[in-house]
Amino acid sequence: MITNLDPVSQMFLANVDRIQQQIADANRQVSSGLKISTPSDDPDQIGSLLQLRAAQAHNTQIQSNLTLANADATGADNALSAAIKLMDTALTLAGQGTQVSATAASRQDLAQQVEALQEQMVNASQTSVQGRYIFGGDQDGTAPYSFDITSTNNAVVQNTTAAATAQVEDPAGGSFSAAKTAQEIFDARNADGTPATNNVFAALNNLRIALSNNDPTAIGNAIAPLEQASTQLNAMESFYGSTEDRIQAATDFASSNDVQLKTQISQKEDADVAAEAMALTQDTTQLQAAFEMRAKIPATSLFNYLA
């Protein structure tokens, strides 16, 4: 391209353009607080910055999942604590039913109290958090059990048989199970489908029937299954206690990871506002000085040489 500008003028304009670009960049960083606002600001850093943002989004989702899992575990822990107290009450009632002074009428009254305990135990199996039945396994929209005193199946009706297959991701690596189903907790079964000796629903139902029948021997025989059922509930509460500990550890790790990711992102995209403000001042001063110096250069033309 042919230009009428002399080399000195061309250099002056090039320098002015460079300084103006620096001023525009400094202005952008000072106003936005970012040194990378668009990919063109620093193409070499965009790939790693996108990876960091993806990692941060994933970590945020893990934190959300852990919060939900912790709410479920806390709800389950509380429900099992209440269930253990119900079983303690049942053992007390069983002890009263075995006393020689107990009568048919008093045992009938005890049987009604056990029936109330059965219903409360089923209510425990229906514990919900944010509208989800936390002991419902993969089918948490339906109550796993309902109470029916006329049922021959432990006075309860099983509504779902879904397993709990969901896993909670651990930000430190791997994943873990954070839930048990109502069947695992309250309705343990043998391989042939019959109630296991630690079946909570069956233990309570057998005690109620023994009391209703005014059968001291059956009442006495019901105590050992009640104790095993109580041990079962304590074991399940221990599971949830350990789960809460693991969730807390995972949450702490995720929080620390979030801080690290934010720091790395900040290091790549955040501007040094103080430094850029100083650069803006210096570039503005330099540009003004350049224009002033240029204005002092005498203008020459062909007539200067012909004079």
N, C-alpha and C positions, 0 to 999 in steps of 0.2 A: 504494500500500500504506500502511495506517495503522500507525503505530508509536507506542509509548508512550515512546520515548526522546526526550529533549530534544536540540536541535541540537548542544550541546556534546558530549554522549555519542556522537551519531552521528558527529561529526567524529573523536572519539577512536578509535572502532572502525575507521573508515575508514583512519586513519593506522596503526593497529596492523596491519590487514590488509596495507597496502602494505609496511610494514617486514618483516612475516613473509614476504611474497612475495620481497622482496629477499634476506632471509636464506636462504630455500630455494634461490633462484637461485645465490647465492654459494656455498652448500654444495655444490650440484650441480657447479659449475665447478671448485671446489677439489678435490673427490673424483675427478672424471672427467678433469680437465685440459682439458676441452672447453667452449667457450661455445656450441657448437651440437651437441646430441646427438640431437635429433629435429627434424623440419621446423618444429614449432610454436615452437621456440626462436628462430628468425629466418627467417620465411617468405621475406623479400625476398632472402636470400642462397642459398637452396636451389638455385635454377636454375643459378646460376654455379658453385656448389660441385659439383653433379652433372656439369657440363661439364668441370670441372677433373679430377674423378675419372675420367671416361671418357677424357680425354686421357692421364692417368697410366697407366691400364690399357693403352691402345694403345701408349704408349711402352715399357711393360714388355714387351709382346709383341714389339715391334721389337727390343729388347735381347736377348730370348731367341733370336729368329731370327738376329740377327747373331752371337751366340755359336756357334750351330750352323753357320752359314756359315763362320765363322772356323776352326772345327775341320775342316771339309771342305777349305777352302783350304790349311790347313797340311798336312793329310794328302796332298793332291794335290801340293803343292810338294815334300814329302819323297819321294813316289813318283817324281816326274819327275826329281828330282836323282839318285835311284838308277838310273833308266832311262838317263839321260845317261851315267852311268859304265859301264853295260852296253854302250852303243853305242861308247864309247871302247875298251872291251875288244875289241869286234867289229872295229873298225878295226885294232887291233894284230894280231889274228889274221889279218885279211886281208893285212896287210903281210907277215906271216910266210909266208903261203901263196903269195905272189908271188916269194919268194926262189928263186933258181936251185938252191939246195941242197936245197929242199924235195922230198920224195919222195911217192909215192902213199900210203904208210903214214902219213907225218907229216901229210899233208893230210887223211887220213881221221880222224886223231886231232883235228885242228883242227875238222873238220866236227862231230864229236861235242861239242866244246866250244861251238860256235856253237848247236847244238841245245839245249844247256843254257841258253844265253843267251836263246834264243827262249822257252823255257818260263818263265824268270824275267821276261821282258818281258810275257808274258801275265799272269803273277802281278801285275805292276805295274798292268795294266789292270783287275785285280780288286780293287784297293785298296778297303777298306771302313772306314767310321767309324761306330761305334755300330750295327753290323749293316746298314748301307746301303752299297751299291756306289756310291762317289762319282762314278765315271765312267759310271754306268748311265743318266744322264739322268732322264727322268720315270719310268723303270721300274727304280728303284734296288734292287728286291728280288731281281733276277736278275743273276748275273755276266754282263757284256756279251760276254766272249769266254772260250773254253776252249781248252786246248792239245791238238792231235791231230796227231802227226807224220805220220800216214797221210793227212791231208787235203791236197787239192791247192790249197786256198785259203790259201796262206802258212803252212801247218802250224797254222792256228788255225781255230776255228769261231766264227762270230758268232752269239750267242744272242739279242741284242736289237737293235733298230734305232731305239729311242726317242730323240727329241731332248731336249735340255736346255732347257726353256722357262721353268722357274721363275725368278722375279725376286726380288731382295732389296730390301725397302723401305728407302730412305734417309730417316732422320728429318729431314734438312734439306730433303727434297723429292725426288720422283721415285723411281726404282728402277733397279737395275742387275743384269746377269747375273753370276753368280759361279761358273759351272761350265762345263766342256766335256765332251763325251762321249768315250768311248774311241775311237769311230770317228774323231772329229775329231783326236784326239791321235795315235793309233797306226796308223790304217787309212785314211788319206786316199785318196779315190777321184776319178777323172776323171768327166766328165759321162756317159761311156758305161759306167761301173761298173768299169773296169779300175783297178788300183792306180796311184796317182800316184807321181811320181818321189821324193817325200818320205815314202812309205809305210814306216813303221818295220817292220811285220811282213814286208812283201815284201822289203825290203832285206836283212834277216837271212836270210830263207829263200833268197833268190837266192845269198847268200854260201855258205850251207850246201851247196846243191846244187852250186855251182861247185867247192867243196873236195872234196865226195864224188866228183865226176866227174874229179878230178885235172886240172882245166882251168885252166891259168895265165891264159889270156886272159880267161876268164869271171870269174875271181877278181879280176883287175885292173879289169874293167868293173863289178864290184860295189862298188868303193870309192866312186865318186862318189855313187851312191844312198845309201850308208851315211852319207856326209857330209851329204847333204841331209836325211836322216832325223834326224841329230843336230841339225842347224839347226832342224828342226821341233820337236823335243823342247825345245830351248832357248827357242824362241818361246813354247811352251806354258807352260814354267816362268816365263817373264817375265810372261805373262798372269796367272798365279796370284800372282806377286809383287805385281803392281799391284793385283790384287783384294784381297790381304791389307792393302795400304796403304789402300785405299778403305774396307774393312770397319773398320779401326782408326779412321779419321777419322769414320765414321758412328757407331761405338761411343762415341767421345769426345763427339760432339754429343749422342747420346742420353743419356749420363751427365749432361752439363750440363743438358739439358732436364729430366731427372728431378729434379735439385736445384731448378730453378726452379719446377717444378710442385708439389713438396712444400712449398716456401716459400710459394707462393700459397695452397695449401690450408691450411697452418698459420696464415697470417695471417687466414683467414676463420673457421676453426673452433677453433683452439687458444685456451684461456683464458689470461689474464694471472694466473696463480695467486697471485703475490705481491700484486697489486692487489686481487684478489677476497678474499684472506685478510684484508687490511686492511679492506675494505668489510664483511666478515662481522663482524669485531670491532666496527667502528663501529656497524653496524646492531643488533647484539646489545646494545651499551651503550645505544643510543638507545631500544631497546624496553624495556629494564629501567628506564631513567629515566622513560619515559612511564608505566609502571605505577606507579612510586613517586610520581610527581606526581599521578596520578589518585587514588591512595589517600589523599592529603592533602586532597583537595577534600571539604568537609563535605557530608554527605548531608542533604537536605531533603525534607520531605513536607508534606501538607496540614495536619498538626497544628502545624507550625512557624508557619503563617500564622494559625491559630486561637487560638494561645496568647495 
